[in-house]
Amino acid sequence: MSDRISTLHEGETSYSISDLPSSKVAIPSLDIYYQRNLKNKQTIYVDAVGSYLDSKNKRPFVQKTPG
């Protein structure tokens, strides 16, 4: 997506056009790791991972005739 501000000419009429998209993404995460060594060369591993996805997208498009 990219910004656009332009003028469209159609016959005797002109239109002012603006297309101004924006986006924002946040992906925080948390990783918890636990290790426990046991007897007889045994080991317990626990790994818990949590994440959250938040995205916001906007795309305002305006077309108007001057006057």
C-alpha positions as CSV (number, residue, x, y, z in Angstrom):
1,M,0.0,0.0,0.0
2,S,1.2,3.5,-0.7
3,D,-0.2,7.0,-0.3
4,R,-1.8,8.8,-3.2
5,I,-3.0,12.3,-3.5
6,S,-4.1,13.2,-7.1
7,T,-6.6,14.9,-9.3
8,L,-8.8,13.0,-11.8
9,H,-10.0,15.0,-14.8
10,E,-13.2,13.6,-16.5
11,G,-14.5,15.8,-19.2
12,E,-15.2,19.2,-17.6
13,T,-15.2,17.8,-14.1
14,S,-12.2,17.4,-11.9
15,Y,-12.1,15.2,-8.8
16,S,-9.6,15.5,-5.9
17,I,-8.6,12.0,-4.7
18,S,-6.7,11.0,-1.6
19,D,-5.9,7.4,-0.6
20,L,-3.9,7.3,2.6
21,P,-3.5,3.7,3.9
22,S,-1.7,2.9,7.2
23,S,-1.2,-0.3,9.2
24,K,0.2,-1.2,12.6
25,V,1.1,-4.7,13.9
26,A,2.1,-5.7,17.4
27,I,3.2,-9.3,18.3
28,P,4.4,-9.5,21.9
29,S,5.4,-13.0,23.1
30,L,6.5,-14.6,26.4
31,D,8.6,-17.8,26.6
32,I,8.9,-19.6,30.0
33,Y,11.4,-22.4,30.2
34,Y,11.9,-24.8,33.2
35,Q,14.5,-27.6,33.6
36,R,14.7,-30.1,36.5
37,N,17.5,-32.7,36.8
38,L,16.4,-35.9,38.4
39,K,18.2,-39.0,39.6
40,N,19.6,-41.6,37.3
41,K,20.5,-39.1,34.5
42,Q,16.9,-38.1,34.0
43,T,15.7,-34.6,33.2
44,I,12.4,-32.9,32.8
45,Y,12.0,-30.0,30.4
46,V,8.9,-27.7,30.3
47,D,8.6,-24.9,27.8
48,A,5.5,-22.7,27.6
49,V,5.1,-20.1,24.9
50,G,2.3,-17.5,24.6
51,S,1.9,-14.8,22.0
52,Y,-0.7,-12.2,21.0
53,L,-1.3,-10.7,17.6
54,D,-2.9,-7.2,17.3
55,S,-3.1,-5.5,13.9
56,K,-4.8,-2.3,12.9
57,N,-5.3,-1.3,9.2
58,K,-6.9,1.9,7.9
59,R,-7.5,2.8,4.3
60,P,-9.5,6.1,4.0
61,F,-10.4,6.9,0.4
62,V,-12.0,10.3,-0.4
63,Q,-13.1,11.5,-3.8
64,K,-14.7,14.9,-4.1
65,T,-15.4,17.6,-6.6
66,P,-14.0,21.0,-5.9
67,G,-16.5,23.7,-5.4
